[in-house]
């Protein structure tokens, strides 16, 4: 049995008290606990204090204004998957939240936690005994070697969040609150390509809200992922797509497209050079082929998570075509 290490737990009553507690050396935030607690059991972290957000109010609301839909960081994934506003405005986000792990985990896990999910690698997300047997650990744990990229200087542990690729495709922003106040950060600037420290969140800051701009034109969005099982497992490949259309109805020309691929490295891959799709329609078979080929060309999985990297790369083309097809079928 894997046991939690000895540590302290504090339950602040408001946001300011939580920020003050986070200033203590070795303090970490816990909300749903579905990510950090297993990591503690594997001795991947050793914080002296957990600061629970259980009693902090005002972080579990979903509100729509004239320009934005704002989601509190404590909104659970189960609530997000079933909320009428999210289902109507951003169905890809509702779908992604509904595909995370199992119902029990979605009932506990929060959107803020899913965005700040620690990066994962087949060589580090093991028991402490297993890592010791590896001989020297790795860049992310007790060592200075990358077993995925020999002589690599940066950790390539993968960001396995389901919601992050979707929020990137939707141009979301996140609110961070810390000792010096609040700041809003575009989610495209929030992540870094370093598995050891893959976000730009500063020490002592915590995420309070996520906001998504309301679409000004007809929009179609979707999310698909491949994992070994339909529950529990993290995605081995995930793809979020968003299309802005010139008008409603069949054969509407595409005016903007965003494709984001997850579970490759510490930072999701935003697919570039999709300008050729502009002016085409979702119903045009060439649209799916062009997106699939471009995405496949730019995304090269590593051996950082289970299953053969070359097979995962072939799946990128298949899943991309299926994602576009699903939007056509839904329409």
C-alpha positions, -999 to +999 in steps of 0.1 A: +000+000+000+013+035-009+009+059+020+009+097+022+039+113+038+037+133+070+025+168+062+003+196+076-031+207+062-047+241+066-082+251+057-084+289+050-118+306+050-111+331+022-087+338-007-065+362+012-059+337+039-050+311+013-025+334-003-008+341+030-005+304+038+010+298+003+038+321+012+051+295+037+081+275+024+070+242+009+033+250+008+011+236-020-025+241-030-050+212-030-086+213-043-099+180-056-066+163-049-069+138-078-034+147-091-013+159-062-023+131-037-012+102-060+021+121-067+026+124-029+021+087-025+047+081-052+071+106-034+073+128-065+068+158-042+074+164-005+055+196+005+054+205+042+020+220+040-012+215+019-035+245+017-070+233+010-095+255-010-125+235+004-138+265+025-128+293+001-160+306-015-166+323-049-145+300-070-172+275-081-194+297-104-201+297-141-213+331-153-219+345-188-215+383-195-217+403-227-181+393-238-171+363-217-180+331-200-162+330-167-156+297-149-143+294-113-112+273-108-131+251-083-159+241-107-157+204-109-152+186-142-186+168-137-203+202-133-185+216-164-195+186-185-232+191-177-235+229-175-261+243-200-240+274-208-209+253-215-228+228-235-244+255-256-215+278-260-184+256-259-194+219-265-157+209-270-150+219-234-180+201-221-169+170-240-133+172-228-143+175-192-167+146-196-139+124-209-116+129-180-109+096-161-139+082-143-171+097-128-157+095-093-126+115-103-147+140-123-169+146-092-137+156-072-114+170-098-116+207-107-110+227-138-082+246-121-066+213-111-069+200-147-052+231-161-024+227-135-020+190-139+016+180-134+034+166-164+038+129-167+064+105-180+067+067-181+100+069-163+089+091-134+053+084-126+062+052-108+068+042-072+099+055-054+112+019-053+108+016-091+126+048-097+155+038-075+158+005-094+161+025-126+194+037-113+198+074-107+163+087-115+158+113-142+156+151-147+122+152-130+131+130-101+163+124-082+186+125-112+202+144-141+194+121-170+166+121-195+157+085-205+135+097-233+159+120-251+195+109-243+216+139-234+185+161-234+187+192-213+150+198-209+124+175-193+099+162-220+073+148-196+039+152-212+011+176-204-019+151-202-047+175-194-079+171-215-091+206-210-060+225-218-059+219-256-096+229-258-091+261-239-061+269-261-082+265-292-109+288-276-084+316-268-091+314-230-074+334-203-067+326-167-067+347-136-037+343-111-039+359-077-008+362-055+009+385-030+011+414-055-025+412-067-043+397-097-032+393-132-048+378-163-027+356-186-037+343-220-036+306-218-013+305-248+013+322-226+007+301-195+025+270-205+062+264-212+080+235-230+098+223-198+084+194-179+100+205-147+082+238-146+056+238-173+036+269-163+044+306-158+026+307-125+048+323-099+055+310-064+027+320-041+001+325-069-031+304-073-055+302-102-090+316-094-109+319-127-108+310-164-126+331-190-135+323-226-145+350-251-179+345-265-179+338-303-190+367-325-196+344-355-210+309-359-185+285-343-180+247-344-157+230-319-149+195-309-124+174-289-112+138-294-087+117-277-072+082-278-065+062-247-063+025-240-095+024-220-125+047-221-121+055-184-093+061-159-065+065-185-049+097-195-050+106-232-022+092-253-031+116-281-057+144-279-069+169-305-090+200-300-105+219-330-124+251-334-138+265-366-153+300-371-178+302-400-189+331-421-225+323-415-249+296-403-260+267-425-244+241-447-215+250-469-206+280-448-170+291-456-144+288-428-130+322-417-107+309-389-094+276-377-075+264-346-061+229-340-043+220-308-027+186-301-020+174-266-001+146-249+031+153-269+053+172-246+051+196-217+033+222-238+004+214-262+012+219-299-007+246-317-008+235-354+004+263-377+001+269-415-036+261-418-043+292-440-052+270-469-084+259-450-097+295-450-126+298-474-132+260-476-162+243-459-164+216-433-184+195-457-156+196-483-136+163-480-104+182-488-108+201-456-104+170-434-075+157-455-056+190-454-060+194-417-051+158-410-019+160-432-008+193-418-013+182-382+005+149-388+034+166-403+039+190-374+033+166-345+059+140-336+052+121-303+081+110-281+085+078-261+076+097-229+043+080-223+031+044-229+026+030-264+047+032-294+054+068-306+052+060-343+018+044-338+006+074-319+018+096-347-002+076-373-033+080-351-029+118-353-040+117-389-068+093-382-082+113-352-080+146-371-101+133-399-126+118-375-128+151-356-138+170-387-162+143-397-179+145-363-186+182-368-202+175-402-224+148-387-234+170-358-244+198-382 
